Amino acid sequence: MSKSDSSFQINKKSLITAVVIIFSLIVISFCLTLFVPPGQFETATDEQGDTVYVPDSYTQTGEAGRYPVYNILLSIFKSFAPGGDVNVTMIVIMLFILLIGGSFTLLDKSGILRAVIAKIAAKMYKRKYLLIAVISFVFMFLGSFFGILEEVVPLIPLVVGLSFMLGWDSLMGLSLSLLSASFGFAAALYNPFSIVVAQKLAGVPLYSGTWLRLIFFAVIYGILLLFLIRYAKKLDKNPMASAVYLEDTQRREKYQLTPAQIEEAAQFKKGPIVFVGVLLGIMFVFLIAAPFAGLADYSMIFIAVIFILASTIGAKMAGYKTVAKTFFKGIGDIAPGILLIPMAMAVSTIIRDSGIQDTLLNYASLAITNTSPYVNIIIIFAAILLLEFFVAQASAKAFLIMPLVVPLASLTGITGQTTVFAYALGDGFLNVLYPTNAMLLIALGLTTVSYTKWFRFTIWLQLLIAAISVGFLMIAVSVGY
């Protein structure tokens, strides 16, 4: 890749790896239908008008092995059929990725992106560990309070570029942005997509129980910060210790913080930088205010508009000539990545259409016994971790599992608040580990990091977080949280 190439394009090697992994998971999901019989829960409408499952209403509706094998391929296209998984929200996400791709390519080619990153890096180079603490906290805060995750994708190239300028790598850039936001999403204080929905379904007062979640947030932030600073110091000592050192070579050269680049950033027109900075500031204000104003559903649209305005007007202000051509080239560069979305959703399509989703949920509910609440909370946590593999969307998963487990958990002395806590922990962390999450694969594709290298880089941290999560759930049960 030449130095003029865009930072916001899908890496072909990462894309091929992602396609192979997802297709393998589609086949594995089909294999489940050979052994698990289809079944169905009755549904009802709650007070808010949402459809929920009725406990103790499960019935088996057929025999295992009757799901046609041709659905292995057909499931990818079923998502686009009427009533398929790719609903309006998914279409918005796909358009969002395309528009952001065009905008970021334009910001990059016009020189604005590099100038902005260079200015930040030059000011913070001697305080870069403090910068780690600030950036990771901001992304965790956005995930924890506002449930922002997919919206982080446009900022990944910016943070990865900053990581290069500070002497680090793509893994560090992904960790500062995507990993931090995901950990905040899981260590949720007021996440509207997990905590709020789950508390409604559990009959728990909204926004209650903050004290334990706040302690958990602080613990997770501390662990993540130690992980990031430790890795940064490792790279400062030996840049070649990076698992993606060779893959990052060309992009690292593009963003090296040399005296010439510092001078170039200093000489770059201030007008475009100020204009882009103001628009990004407006964007962050909107993201913070949107949940309180009832505008959270429009956040992606707003972000896309902000980036389109910032890139097109900013590039014109910078004197860049081929604005439209570059914008559409950026859309073309990112376009292959959106194919991962229907592919990833094909896994949940097979599980749902074959009828085994309800059967798997029934198995989980039957495992909750009247013995020990400590054992039962772990079963609930594990069931949510398993369901997360097939259903990544937080609110949809809450409607599936919460009406089933809350009554059963209460029979064994587990409070609704503790069940909500278990749901949030099981729902969030694995957003950046499970390959069935298309957002993760697209984010990786924007860098040189393959899924396998990302898995190896984060798996021990994820296991540590899982152990800490279980420990906090034990505390929650013991104190009657």
Disulfide bonds with the S-S distance in Angstrom:
none
